[in-house]
């Protein structure tokens, strides 16, 4: 495929490492460009004035539309059995996230429904959701377990994710999140549930090679910093790199746990102090993954993106797609909301949702920028006057077509 007459070819760069601080505002754009694709890979690009031989390519005239890398969504809970709009009504009536969880709602509600649902049904539901996300421009996705909360159900979720990996035309990463909540039957003996994770779940997951990462919900009422570190180190012993739910509701020690365990990323960060901000600016710190649609849905304060960027953090944007606190995987809305509510520049938001998102899934060699040799997972936009128009025109679907592995996705 040869795409010609591209108005803006966005995020054209060789691999430069994860983007930190002021680097996020640098978004290289090639105007009036072409792009060559062979065997699903980007093999060349440049200005139209330098294109002299069309060769044997199938020509796609962009007619002034723009092209950018597909979104890399590094935090989702795509596999679930049922939506939770009843809790949406509870929130409107004034109940807090913690109050809903305390009465058996929230994560425990999803766990009950998942335990009752057959693997085949879960797989079919997840396939349809993933197809919808690809049509919205998502070109890689991380999916967490965590709605199982028993060995049998966690393995069921992870097997569904493995099947999605095999079926999906886009890269999928699997994260074991057995430490998402304490099941009701372990409320009086949380240590027994942690031991179940360490002694039964992890060996079984490792035996079937079901996960890439391990995650813990480090939060008051869920798992402490010490428990988080213990679980992450146990997962690392089985080859699972940590990714941590940190500081969503309170300053929980999740950032410190992530730094101490060498986590790839710490995610959420709606609540953060100067000390956590300092840690995330260190050269060897985890990436800071922000999930603005979760803060929006829960009516919480948004993560302090500007403070983190000004302190040299490697900021990532992701959807947190899940039935309880972010029932949307639309990364276009994530990017727009990040600019409107977190005061990120359009360039910063696009970088955080593409190249840094790829780094947060260890897919930077494959995705996240326009570079020779990378996989041709791309968004062909509607005609837009500028890059800034993408987040500016919120609520409008500016994704005209999606290219996955060098082919238009239908």
ZANU-67246 format. One record per residue (C-alpha): x, y, z; residue in three letters. Coordinates in steps of 0.1 Angstrom, whole numbers, plus 5000, padded with zeros to 4 digits. Last residue first. Layout:
N
XYZala...
// end
This chain:
410
486649615086unk490249715093unk492149855063unk495349655057unk498949725066unk499049535098unk496049725110unk494850035092unk491950225107unk489650455087unk487950785091unk488750845128unk487551195135unk484551085156unk483251405171unk482851405209unk485751635214unk486751875186unk489752015203unk491551685209unk491951615172unk491951975161unk495352035177unk496951835149unk495652085124unk493052165098unk491451815100unk490151595071unk488951275087unk491651075101unk493650775089unk494750595120unk497650355118unk498850005127unk501649955101unk504049765123unk507349935127unk510249875102unk510650235092unk509250475118unk505950645123unk505450615161unk503850405188unk504350055176unk506649765171unk509949835188unk508150035215unk505949735224unk507149695260unk503549755272unk504250085289unk506750165260unk503850145235unk501750385256unk504750615257unk504850615219unk501050645213unk498850775241unk501450985258unk502751125225unk499251225215unk498651385249unk501851585249unk501351715213unk497851815221unk499152015251unk498151865285unk495852095306unk494551805327unk490851875320unk490751985284unk493951835271unk493551505289unk489951495281unk490751505244unk493251225246unk491051005266unk488051085243unk490150965213unk491150665234unk487650535235unk487750235259unk484550345277unk482950205309unk485450375332unk484650325368unk482550005371unk482449825338unk486049855328unk488150045302unk491050195322unk491550415290unk495250485289unk497550795288unk501250775296unk503451025314unk507250975317unk507851215346unk510251505343unk508951725372unk507151965348unk505451665332unk504251545367unk502951885377unk501151935344unk499551585346unk498051635380unk495651345380unk492051465377unk489951535408unk487251285412unk483751275396unk483850895394unk483250895356unk485651185351unk488451035373unk488050705354unk488050895320unk491351065330unk493450745334unk497050855339unk499950615336unk503150745352unk506050535339unk508150375366unk511250555379unk514750495367unk515450855355unk513751005386unk510751225379unk508350975393unk510050985427unk509751365429unk506051355421unk505551085448unk507351305473unk505351615463unk502151435470unk499751245448unk496051155446unk494651095411unk497750885405unk495950625383unk498650385371unk502250305382unk504350165354unk507049915345unk507549835382unk511049805395unk509949675429unk511049965450unk509750225425unk506350055422unk506050025460unk506950385464unk504250485439unk501750265455unk502350405490unk498650465493unk498150845490unk494350805487unk491650725462unk493550635430unk497050635446unk498550345427unk497250055406unk500649895400unk502349735370unk504949465381unk506949245357unk505948875357unk508848635354unk507748385381unk510048545407unk508648885395unk505248765406unk506548705442unk508149035441unk504949205431unk502949025458unk505349125486unk505649485474unk501849515473unk501449365507unk503949615521unk502249905504unk498849795516unk496149605496unk492449685495unk490749895522unk493250175516unk494850135482unk497549935463unk495449755437unk498149505426unk499349415391unk501449135376unk502649135340unk503048905310unk500448645319unk499148305310unk502348095307unk500347775316unk502747675344unk503348035354unk499648095359unk499347785381unk502347875401unk500948235406unk497448125416unk498347865442unk501147975466unk501348345461unk497748435453unk496348185479unk498748325504unk497348665498unk493848525503unk494848355536unk496448685548unk493148865543unk491548645570unk488248805582unk487348945548unk488348615531unk484848495521unk484048845509unk486848835483unk489749085491unk490149315461unk492349355429unk495149125441unk494348865414unk495449125389unk497448905364unk498249125333unk498049005297unk499349205267unk497449215234unk499149305200unk496549375172unk494949135147unk493248965177unk492648585177unk495748445194unk495948735219unk492248715225unk492548345233unk495248425258unk492948695273unk490248425277unk492748195293unk493648475317unk489948525327unk489448155333unk492648135353unk491348415375unk488048225379unk489547895390unk492148045413unk489548275429unk489348655428unk487948635392unk487348995383unk491049065386unk492348985351unk494049275332unk494049355295unk496849555277unk495949675243unk497549755209unk496249935178unk493350135192unk491850355165unk488150365172unk487550065149unk490049885170unk488049965201unk484849825186unk486649495176unk487949475212unk484449495226unk483149235202unk485948995210unk485549045248unk481848945246unk482648635226unk485448535250unk483348585281unk480648365265unk483148095257unk484548105292unk481148045308unk479748305331unk478748245368unk482248335381unk482248645360unk479048775376unk480248725411unk483648885403unk481949185387unk479949255419unk483149205440unk484849475419unk482149725426unk479349615448unk479449405479unk478249675504unk481749805510unk482449845473unk479550085468unk480650285499unk484250295486unk483150425451unk480950685469unk477250685471unk475551015461unk472450925442unk474350965409unk476850715422unk474050465430unk472650515394unk476050425380unk475950125404unk472950005385unk474850065353unk477149785361unk477949605328unk478249235326unk480748945323unk484049115321unk487249095300unk488249445288unk489849555321unk492249805305unk495549975310unk498250015283unk496150155254unk498450215224unk496550435200unk497250385163unk500050585148unk499050895129unk497850975095unk496051295082unk493451355054unk494351575025unk493051354997unk494451035015unk494950884980unk495450504985unk497650364958unk498149984957unk501949964952unk503849824922unk506250124918unk504950474926unk508250634915unk508951004920unk507951074955unk510151364967unk507551634962unk505151414982unk507351455013unk508651145030unk507750785040unk509250435038unk508950075047unk506150075073unk505249715080unk502249495072unk503949305044unk505049635027unk503749985036unk504750315021unk503750655034unk503350985016unk503551345028unk502051695025unk503351785060unk505651585082unk504951615119unk507451565148unk505651585182unk507851745208unk505751845238unk506451505255unk510151585255unk509551855281unk509051595308unk509951245298unk509451055265unk510350685265unk513450615243unk514150785210unk513050525185unk513050695151unk510550975146unk507451075126unk504751145152unk502051265127unk501951255089unk499851565083unk498151645050unk498751305035unk498651324997unk499650964991unk499250635009unk501250354992unk500050005000unk
// end
